[in-house]
């Protein structure tokens, strides 16, 4: 027993020593960096994190000054370092060398906001510096001007994932040198220097699995997009697309597709039903007038957003989407409740707000996994009694309708309910709810008489205002 206790003490001491030694590495690095801090170069160690075993430094964030080769050389002495971020460096010496660093991610962040910085600064990272990033898997340049030299320098390395975010892009860039990439994310900082077209050079990246081009001025997509056979994630949101080529349907490995916020997009091509592996589809804020029936064949779909279009009807075949978790059809012109929704047994969130629906189903009990139900701003006149059988429901929104009805007692049975809003209806009557986890509750608007409504003494949630009478 004594030996066991001694062993336990020895192991405890070793563990404590290990933690102290690892923590000392961060202190050591902080002291090393501090020597380069002065009034002309406010160089700081902003963050230092250890790996999950507390063996070595895994993540470092530096900021406030000019890159120093001595610091980079010091970082190379920590073999566990995987994530390195530099924030707000105004100057980049041409002879800085990152080749000694083996990193999962290297991030450069040029801050554009602050007391003295109010606009894009068009800073660049020297091509010669980028070419030394031989042993980096993922780079993220935030807030820089991207030139052809930048692209070609990245192409000369072994980098597999490139994120150029909040950036300004020169016109007519050729991305052919990035043909071995797995991920490419190009996010524009502002319109005049955004990605202005879907370059045909993208089509040469046959190993690409993720392509994000949000917030640009892209108007057309070339037919050669069909060459990206390995593509799984495609984001073309917030562009100026007028049409989608049918060749997109040949990207059968796609799991994520976002073509939302393209106001000139009024329809989608036939053949997209071939995208049978799609799990996420976002068509929000386009100008689609007819619900795309091709979605009914996408039986792996988990998230579908058709909100803010001009859709009048949802096809009954939507019930085929047995894996669907999240459905948003808000802000359309839908007048009839789509009964096909009742077949979506795995549905967790349903948003049908801002439509013209007068009558809703009273068979909500079929959606027994529903957590969030949003029926705001319709023309509903009665409370659906069956909502009281949704045992997992957390949020219930029925405000801004035409309800002239008594709050069903059955709603008190929903133990998970935490938020309800019934405001701005015609005439809400009955008692406040007593659900044990109800945290926020809104029943009446300020203009409604309270004579037919009272506060149950067992209510956990008390609505704002002191003019409610007790039951």
LINRABEL-V340178 format. One record per pair of residues at least 12 apart in sequence whose C-alpha atoms are under 6 Angstrom apart, sorted by the first residue. I is the first residue (numbers start at 1). GAP is how many residues later the second one is. Records with the same first field share a line. If there is no record, write none. Layout:
I: GAP, GAP
//
This chain:
22: 33, 34
30: 15
41: 24
42: 22, 23
43: 20, 21, 22
44: 18, 19
45: 17
46: 15, 16
47: 13, 14
48: 12
56: 24
57: 23, 24
58: 22, 23, 24
59: 22, 24, 25
60: 24
61: 23, 24
62: 24
63: 23, 24, 25
64: 24
65: 24
66: 23, 25
69: 27
76: 24, 25
82: 21, 22
83: 21, 22
84: 22
85: 21, 22, 23
86: 22
87: 21, 22, 23
88: 21, 22, 23
96: 33
97: 35
98: 34, 35
99: 33, 34, 35
102: 33, 34
103: 33
104: 32, 33, 34
105: 33, 34
106: 33
107: 32, 33, 34
108: 33
109: 33
110: 33
122: 22, 23
123: 21, 22
124: 20, 21
127: 23, 26
130: 23
131: 22
134: 23, 24
136: 23
137: 22, 23
138: 21, 23, 24
139: 23
140: 23, 24
141: 23
142: 23, 24
143: 23, 24
144: 23
145: 22, 23
146: 23
147: 23
148: 25
152: 25
155: 22, 23
160: 21, 22
161: 21, 22
162: 22
163: 22
164: 22
165: 21, 22
166: 21, 22, 23
167: 21, 22
168: 20, 25, 26
169: 24, 25
175: 26
176: 25
179: 25, 26
181: 27
182: 25, 26, 27
183: 25, 26, 27
184: 27
185: 26, 27
186: 27
187: 27
194: 22
195: 21
196: 20, 21, 22
197: 21
198: 23
203: 21, 22, 24
206: 22
208: 23
209: 21, 22, 23
210: 21, 22, 23
211: 23
212: 22, 23
213: 22, 23
214: 22, 23, 24
215: 23, 24
216: 23
217: 22, 23
218: 21, 22
219: 21, 22
220: 21
223: 24
226: 21, 24
229: 22
231: 23
232: 21, 22, 23
233: 21, 23
234: 23
235: 22, 23
236: 22, 23
237: 21, 22, 23, 24
238: 23, 24
239: 23
240: 22
241: 21, 24
242: 22, 23
243: 22
246: 23
249: 22, 23, 25
252: 23
254: 24
255: 22, 23, 24
256: 24
257: 24
258: 23, 24
259: 24
260: 22, 23, 24, 25, 26
261: 24, 25
262: 24
263: 23, 24
265: 21, 22
266: 21, 22
267: 21
273: 21, 24
276: 22
277: 23
278: 23
279: 21, 22, 23
280: 21, 23
281: 23
282: 23
283: 22, 23
284: 21, 22, 23, 24
285: 23, 24
286: 23
287: 22
288: 21, 22
289: 21, 22
290: 21
291: 20, 23
296: 21, 22, 24
299: 22
300: 23
301: 23
302: 21, 22, 23
303: 22, 23
304: 23
305: 22, 23
306: 22, 23
307: 21, 22, 23, 24
308: 23, 24
309: 23
310: 22, 23
311: 21, 22
312: 21, 22
313: 21
314: 24
316: 24
318: 22
319: 21, 22, 24, 25
322: 22
324: 23
325: 21, 22, 23
326: 22, 23
327: 23
328: 23
329: 23
330: 21, 22, 23, 24
331: 23, 24
332: 23
333: 22
334: 21, 22
335: 21, 22
336: 21
337: 23
345: 22
346: 23
347: 23
348: 21, 22, 23
349: 21, 22, 23
350: 23
351: 23
352: 22, 23
353: 21, 22, 23, 24
354: 23, 24
355: 23
356: 22, 23
357: 21, 22
358: 21, 22
359: 21
362: 22, 24
363: 23
364: 22, 23
365: 21, 24, 25
368: 22
369: 23
370: 23
371: 21, 22, 23
372: 22, 23
373: 23
374: 23
375: 22, 23
376: 21, 22, 23, 24
377: 23, 24
378: 23
379: 22, 23
380: 21, 22, 23
381: 21, 22, 23
382: 21, 23
388: 22, 23
391: 23
392: 24
393: 23, 24
394: 22, 23, 24
395: 24
396: 24
397: 23, 24
398: 23, 24
399: 22, 23, 24, 25
400: 24, 25
401: 24
402: 23, 24
403: 22, 23
404: 22, 23, 24
405: 23
406: 23, 24
407: 23
412: 21, 22, 23
415: 20
417: 21
418: 19, 20, 21
419: 19, 21, 22
420: 21
421: 20, 21
422: 20, 21
423: 19, 20, 21, 22
424: 21
429: 23, 24
430: 23
431: 22, 23, 24, 25
432: 23, 24
434: 24, 25, 26
438: 23
439: 22
441: 22
442: 21
454: 15, 16, 17
455: 15, 16
456: 15
//
